[in-house]
Amino acid sequence: MKLTLTEERNPLTTDIDTLPTLDMLSLINAEDQKVALAVRDELPYIAAAVESITARIQRGGRLIYIGAGTSGRLGVLDASECPPTFGTPPELVVGLIAGGLAALTEAVEGAEDDREGGAGEIAELDVNENDCVIGIAASGRTPYAIGSLQEAKKRGALTISIVCNRPSPLGELAEISIAPVVGPEVVSGSTRLKAGTAQKMVLNMISTAVMIRLGKTYSNLMVDVQPTNVKLRQRARRIVAEATGLDVQQAADILSACDGEVKTAIVATLAGVSPELARRRLRETNGYVRKAIG
């Protein structure tokens, strides 16, 4: 079988083990600089994915990431960050990894080769036509990810791939293929490096842009943050202060009057209405702060 580009040997790093440490790091850094440019080339496909995902979530769908190894871990990471950052329920953005939770911290032998296992995960979630399934695999050949997208496609879900080779079986299967081609790794085949960085950048873009489109920010402020610990309560006060021009103590007072609800506090302050009316305005505008302010 012909090697994929992500598995090929990088001719620029063949002497990396002989270099002084600073030169070694400079070489790694030079390779890393290629990642953002490769992602830039995929922006039209990322934009198409964001718009399609947003539309499906607005009609009750979910966003599901699925992959093996590093790719699976990155999907689980992105999914787990959405509830604290954007106040989403944990079932809205779901991360699945071959081998289950144990695979987050250790290799589960053979899990990535289980095509039926990937399909079974999608079936178990009862994926339907409102859902979006993103298969993540650096090579684009991982059977687990391919099986999951095949099952998702049968069920009418939107299928998206994030791969680092073109063409690839996973990319050809997906309705939208995002393929930042970053080239051979510094250490041959170690796709946790450039390929993993590219996948992380794409996932950051997708989840952030979708949440912005869903009204989870006001300006560039994360107004659906859940103040569940000391750091996040301090952040909530700063967000209200930034959005309204109040000082931090005034922001804390209005937050307290609004039961800690950041959006409610901002709308109540900027629209000059009671917390109850601010909540009603937010319900009527599906949580979009700008629209609720009027």
Stockholm file with secondary structure:
# STOCKHOLM 1.0

chainA/1-294         MKLTLTEERNPLTTDIDTLPTLDMLSLINAEDQKVALAVRDELPYIAAAVESITARIQRGGRLIYIGAGTSGRLGVLDASECPPTFGTPPELVVGLIAGGLAALTEAVEGAEDDREGGAGEIAELDVNENDCVIGIAASGRTPYAIGSLQEAKKRGALTISIVCNRPSPLGELAEISIAPVVGPEVVSGSTRLKAGTAQKMVLNMISTAVMIRLGKTYSNLMVDVQPTNVKLRQRARRIVAEATGLDVQQAADILSACDGEVKTAIVATLAGVSPELARRRLRETNGYVRKAIG
#=GR chainA/1-294 SS CCCCGGGSCCGGGTTGGGSCHHHHHHHHHHHHHHHHHHHHTTHHHHHHHHHHHHHHHHTTCCEEEEESHHHHHHHHHHHHHHHHHHCCCTTTEEEEETTCGGGGTSCCTTGGGCHHHHHHHHHHTTCCTTCEEEEECSSSCCHHHHHHHHHHHHTTCEEEEECSSSSCHHHHHSSEEECCCCCSCSSTTCTTTHHHHHHHHHHHHHHHHHHHHTTCCBTTBCTTCCCCSHHHHHHHHHHHHHHHCCCHHHHHHHHHHTTTCHHHHHHHHHHTCCHHHHHHHHHHTTTCHHHHHC
#=GC SS_cons         CCCCGGGSCCGGGTTGGGSCHHHHHHHHHHHHHHHHHHHHTTHHHHHHHHHHHHHHHHTTCCEEEEESHHHHHHHHHHHHHHHHHHCCCTTTEEEEETTCGGGGTSCCTTGGGCHHHHHHHHHHTTCCTTCEEEEECSSSCCHHHHHHHHHHHHTTCEEEEECSSSSCHHHHHSSEEECCCCCSCSSTTCTTTHHHHHHHHHHHHHHHHHHHHTTCCBTTBCTTCCCCSHHHHHHHHHHHHHHHCCCHHHHHHHHHHTTTCHHHHHHHHHHTCCHHHHHHHHHHTTTCHHHHHC
//
